[in-house]
Amino acid sequence: MSIVQAHIDNHNYQIDDRIVCYFAFPRIGVSVALRPGDFLLFNPTEPHCVSSRCRADDDIYIISSYLKTAIVGLNDNTNPIV
C-alpha cells in the first residue's frame, strides 16, 4: 500500500477546510476529494493520478510514500492473510 498527503502553503488546517484537489483512479472511474492535511492510503498497482489544483492561486504540495515490499515484511499484496 501507499500513502498520499495533501498540503497547502500558509494555511492552518481546520476540519471544515475546502477541497484543494482530487486523487483519481481513472480505470475504475473514482476520485477522492482531498482537503489540506488529508492522508489517503491506496493500492499503487491501481492506475492513479492527482488532479490539478482547484484554485489557481493555491500552492499545493502532494507527498506520496511508496513502500517497497522488501522493506515492509515482504508483503506484496498477493497473500490474502496479510
N, C-alpha and C positions, 0 to 999 in steps of 0.2 A: 504494500500500500504506500501511498504518497500523500503529502500534505501540501496544500497551497494556502497562503495567507494574504489578505488584502490590507494594505496600509495607505494612509493619505497623509500628506505633509501638513504640518502646522495645524493639527486638529486634536482636540481632547475627545476621545471616544466615549460615546453615550449609547445606551441600549436602544434608543429610538433614532439613530443616525440614518441618513438616507442611503439608498443603494448607490454604489460608486462604479460597479462593473458587474459583469456576469461571467461565470465559469461554465463553459458549454461542452456538451458531449454530442457532437453533430450526428454521429452514426445512429444514436438512439433518439435524437430529437429532444434532448433535455438541456435546460440551462438552469443554473443556480445563482440567485442574486447574492452578491457579496456586499456587505457593509464594512466600513473601516474596522479592522481588528478581527474580522471573521476568519475562522480556520475551516477548511474543507478537507476531509480525508477521502481519498478516491483510489481506484484501481488504475494505475498508469498504463495498463495494457489496453484500456479503452481509449480510442482517439479522443483528445481533449484540446481545449484552447481557452484563452481569456479574451473577452470582448474588448473593444476599445472603451475608453472611459466614458461615463455617461454625461459628464460636463467637461467641455474643452479647457476650462481654466483650472481643473483639478490636476495635481501632481500625484499620481497613484503609483504605488510600489507593490509589486506582486512577488512574494517569496515562495519558491517551490522547493520542497525537500523530497528527493527521490532516494529511497533506501535500497542498497544492494542486498541481494539475498544472502551473500556470503557474510554479511555483517550482522544481519538480524535473524539469527537462529536458523539459517539455511532455508527459510520459508520462501517458496517461490509460487505460492497460491495454488499449487497442484494437490496439496494434501488437504482433504476436506475436514480433517480433525483439528488442524491448527488454525 
